[in-house]
Amino acid sequence: MKNLIFAIFALGFPAFLFSADNGVIHRDIPYSKRADDYSRQRCKLDIQLPAGKPAGALVWFHGGGISGGNKSIPAGFSESGWIVIAPNYRLSPKIKAHEAIEDAADAVAWVFENAEKYSIDKDKIFVGGHSAGAYLSGMVAASPRYMRERGLKNTDIAGALLLSGQATTHFRVRKDLGDKSPQFLPKIDDLSIIGNADNKMPPVCLILGDRKIEFPERVEENLLLASVLRKLGTSPIVEIYELQGLNHGTVAFGFRPIALEFMKRVLNSADRAKAAEKSKEKSK
């Protein structure tokens, strides 16, 4: 397996956080089947459609420690031909933080269920997010349980873009479950990405800030996740990047070129695999 560790300098990369691309945006579409008031309030998504033929779809989850934040569409993806779906999800303390993983899974399942309506190729649906959003999308990609409960497989996801996310059990999840240990003391269990990692996890791209100014444990645990996936033989792609000069928050100002190239590599790899399989079938 190919594991890439790059130091990417921020200079020369366009800064962006929110979308100002061309294309149509549909806002506040409900995606959850839950009927309580809080779910109806929070479980909505925005979807941005590019002007031309879509290259694929990215389901992007916002950060905020699973206790704050709101959906936003990162800029630059639509103009590159990508459909971007940005869900909100329920927040602690109104729910236990681990329940937000269920919302993330519901949102991803909604995208698969509505793929035809929005011209989404089901073989080209990626998940990703920043900080807490990276944790949620990583859990959906790593654990078979969440997608299986919705009639899908985690391997149906084309790949995961995890931007400065917690690979161990999220500190808010631990707190809500009564864990009184220090916030950044790592824990690996079935509510961690590492604890769910296996050789069937979709391709993953881990993007971190500069270890000198990023949460130091964030870099270390993502390096551990990459190492675990490499040892497990995860196929076909595991990549990890460290963006020099950027911290946990500002890392969002430089990931687009990396993300676009990663998704392109994943799709090219998948296309080659399909072509090879067809060639084998013809030769029989």
Backbone hydrogen bonds, N-H to C=O, Kabsch-Sander energy under -0.5 kcal/mol:
donor,donor_aa,acceptor,acceptor_aa,energy
2,K,236,P,-0.7
3,N,1,M,-0.6
4,L,2,K,-0.5
4,L,238,V,-1.0
6,F,240,I,-1.3
8,I,6,F,-0.7
8,I,242,E,-2.4
9,F,7,A,-0.5
10,A,244,Q,-1.0
13,F,10,A,-2.2
19,S,73,I,-1.6
24,V,49,L,-1.4
26,H,47,I,-2.8
27,R,25,I,-0.5
29,I,45,L,-3.0
31,Y,43,C,-1.8
32,S,43,C,-0.8
40,R,36,D,-2.2
41,Q,37,D,-1.9
42,R,38,Y,-2.6
43,C,39,S,-2.6
44,K,42,R,-2.4
45,L,29,I,-2.0
46,D,86,A,-2.2
47,I,26,H,-2.6
48,Q,84,V,-3.0
49,L,24,V,-3.3
49,L,47,I,-0.5
55,A,81,G,-3.6
56,G,81,G,-0.7
57,A,124,K,-2.8
58,L,83,I,-2.7
59,V,126,F,-2.7
60,W,58,L,-0.7
60,W,85,I,-3.3
61,F,59,V,-0.5
61,F,128,G,-2.6
62,H,87,P,-0.6
67,S,64,G,-1.7
68,G,64,G,-0.6
77,F,74,P,-0.7
80,S,77,F,-0.7
81,G,78,S,-2.1
82,W,77,F,-2.5
83,I,56,G,-2.8
84,V,48,Q,-1.9
85,I,58,L,-2.8
86,A,46,D,-3.0
88,N,44,K,-2.9
92,S,66,I,-3.1
94,K,91,L,-0.9
95,I,91,L,-0.8
99,E,96,K,-2.5
100,A,97,A,-1.8
101,I,98,H,-1.1
102,E,98,H,-0.5
102,E,99,E,-0.6
103,D,99,E,-1.2
104,A,100,A,-2.4
105,A,101,I,-2.4
106,D,102,E,-2.4
107,A,103,D,-2.6
108,V,104,A,-2.2
109,A,105,A,-2.6
110,W,106,D,-2.3
111,V,107,A,-1.7
112,F,108,V,-1.9
113,E,109,A,-2.7
114,N,110,W,-2.0
115,A,112,F,-1.1
118,Y,114,N,-1.4
119,S,116,E,-1.3
120,I,115,A,-3.1
122,K,120,I,-0.6
124,K,121,D,-2.4
125,I,122,K,-0.6
126,F,57,A,-3.2
126,F,124,K,-0.7
127,V,159,G,-2.3
128,G,59,V,-2.1
129,G,161,L,-1.7
130,H,61,F,-1.5
131,S,163,L,-2.9
133,G,130,H,-2.3
135,Y,131,S,-2.0
136,L,132,A,-2.5
137,S,133,G,-2.4
138,G,134,A,-2.5
139,M,135,Y,-2.3
140,V,136,L,-2.0
141,A,137,S,-2.0
142,A,138,G,-2.4
143,S,139,M,-2.5
147,M,143,S,-0.6
148,R,144,P,-2.1
149,E,145,R,-2.2
150,R,147,M,-1.4
151,G,148,R,-1.8
152,L,147,M,-2.8
156,D,153,K,-1.8
157,I,154,N,-1.3
158,A,125,I,-2.8
159,G,125,I,-0.6
160,A,203,P,-2.4
161,L,127,V,-2.6
162,L,160,A,-0.7
162,L,205,C,-2.9
163,L,129,G,-2.5
163,L,161,L,-0.7
164,S,162,L,-0.8
164,S,207,I,-2.8
167,A,165,G,-0.6
169,T,187,K,-3.2
170,H,191,L,-0.6
174,R,170,H,-2.3
175,K,171,F,-2.3
176,D,172,R,-2.6
177,L,173,V,-1.2
178,G,175,K,-1.8
179,D,174,R,-2.8
180,K,178,G,-0.5
185,L,182,P,-1.8
189,D,187,K,-0.5
192,S,189,D,-1.6
193,I,167,A,-0.7
194,I,167,A,-2.4
196,N,192,S,-0.7
196,N,193,I,-1.0
197,A,193,I,-0.8
197,A,194,I,-1.0
201,M,198,D,-1.6
204,V,237,I,-1.7
205,C,160,A,-2.8
206,L,239,E,-3.0
207,I,162,L,-2.5
207,I,205,C,-0.5
208,L,241,Y,-2.9
210,D,243,L,-0.8
210,D,246,L,-3.0
213,I,210,D,-2.2
214,E,210,D,-3.3
218,R,215,F,-1.1
219,V,215,F,-1.3
220,E,216,P,-1.8
221,E,217,E,-2.6
222,N,218,R,-1.5
223,L,219,V,-2.2
224,L,220,E,-2.1
225,L,221,E,-2.3
226,A,222,N,-2.5
227,S,223,L,-2.3
228,V,224,L,-2.9
229,L,225,L,-2.6
230,R,226,A,-2.2
231,K,227,S,-2.6
232,L,228,V,-2.2
233,G,229,L,-0.8
233,G,230,R,-0.7
234,T,229,L,-2.5
235,S,199,N,-0.6
238,V,2,K,-1.4
239,E,204,V,-2.3
240,I,4,L,-3.1
241,Y,206,L,-2.8
242,E,6,F,-3.0
243,L,208,L,-2.8
244,Q,8,I,-1.9
244,Q,242,E,-0.8
246,L,243,L,-1.5
251,V,247,N,-1.5
252,A,249,G,-1.2
253,F,250,T,-2.5
254,G,251,V,-1.2
259,A,255,F,-3.0
260,L,256,R,-2.8
261,E,257,P,-1.9
262,F,258,I,-2.6
263,M,259,A,-2.6
264,K,260,L,-2.0
265,R,261,E,-2.5
266,V,262,F,-2.5
267,L,263,M,-2.4
268,N,264,K,-2.5
269,S,265,R,-2.6
270,A,266,V,-2.5
271,D,267,L,-2.6
272,R,268,N,-2.3
273,A,269,S,-2.2
274,K,270,A,-2.4
275,A,271,D,-2.4
276,A,272,R,-2.4
277,E,273,A,-2.1
278,K,274,K,-2.4
279,S,275,A,-2.2
280,K,276,A,-2.0
281,E,277,E,-2.1
282,K,278,K,-2.3
283,S,279,S,-1.5
284,K,280,K,-0.6
284,K,281,E,-0.8
